[in-house]
Amino acid sequence: MEFTDVVKARHSYRGFLPKAVDQQTLQDVFELANWAPSNCNIQPWHVHVVSGDACNRLREKMKAAAQHQPGGNPDFPWQGKFSGDYRERQICSAVGLWEYQGVTRDDREKRAWSWMRNFEFFDAPHIAFIFITDEFPETVRLAGDTGMYAQTLMLALRDRGIGSCPQTSVSCYPDLVRDELGVETHFKLLMGLPFGYIDPSDKANDFRTDRAALDKNTIFHN
Ligand SMILES: Cc1cc2nc3c(=O)[nH]c(=O)nc-3n(C[C@H](O)[C@H](O)[C@H](O)COP(=O)(O)O)c2cc1C
């Protein structure tokens, strides 16, 4: 795909086919994503790609955790309390998704179902868990580097016809992920990224967010 087309074709996809991505493609996209820039080229991302039985096992454990321990115990606090333009955009993205999932704002049961889809990894056959170390005080900058990595990864996936959805939600259960994958405790879970071939019959995948006008966030100086 042309670069502009890949950027525009990347959306958050929340419904996947059970078909696995082959190992060579996995190697290629994760190798390409490693070319993301980082402060002093420290490459602070530590990535665990989980597929097959391991993915299904984690999915079941994650669902149980989300049911019994709402909110979890994230390594990085998440309040999600925005105001002004940020709040408006937050509401638009939630309500827009619900519309495509057939959820109304006053239907608590369906809203809970929509939230639980996160912990089912939207039925994806794979999920990448992206960690950063807490050994240094530069956490915010490491997270910035890792965001660049994640976007590069999502574009590399989409270029090969593979959809993904970055997730803060699954990062609410870092101990579970560390235990299951044997990850040392100084690695802190920043996000999950379920991915796979896009299910065209899942209406959630037709939802599109919009973006603020350029002059809302970008100022050109001469
Ligand atoms: C770091 C990060 C965490 C996110 N966490 C979630 C999540 O937990 N669940 C979810 O459904 N979407 C999540 N999203 C997806 C955003 O809602 C989505 O990127 C935003 O609405 C813009 O839509 P688009 O990705 O389709 O362009 C996350 C996105 C980012 C970048």
The ligand as an ORCA input file, in Angstrom:
! r2SCAN-3c Opt
* xyz 0 1
  C      -2.822      3.800     23.943
  C      -4.210      3.492     23.459
  C      -5.053      2.737     24.252
  C      -6.333      2.402     23.799
  N      -7.133      1.580     24.581
  C      -8.290      1.103     24.055
  C      -9.026      0.111     24.760
  O      -8.668     -0.322     25.851
  N     -10.165     -0.361     24.190
  C     -10.595      0.076     22.954
  O     -11.637     -0.417     22.485
  N      -9.910      1.025     22.275
  C      -8.776      1.528     22.782
  N      -8.024      2.430     22.075
  C      -8.466      2.829     20.727
  C      -8.956      4.286     20.668
  O     -10.249      4.351     21.162
  C      -8.877      4.729     19.200
  O      -7.526      4.721     18.794
  C      -9.422      6.137     18.992
  O     -10.802      6.184     19.288
  C      -9.211      6.582     17.535
  O      -9.841      5.670     16.653
  P      -9.023      4.870     15.551
  O      -7.937      4.086     16.233
  O     -10.046      3.957     14.906
  O      -8.443      5.862     14.590
  C      -6.781      2.846     22.523
  C      -5.918      3.631     21.749
  C      -4.652      3.946     22.196
  C      -3.736      4.753     21.303
*
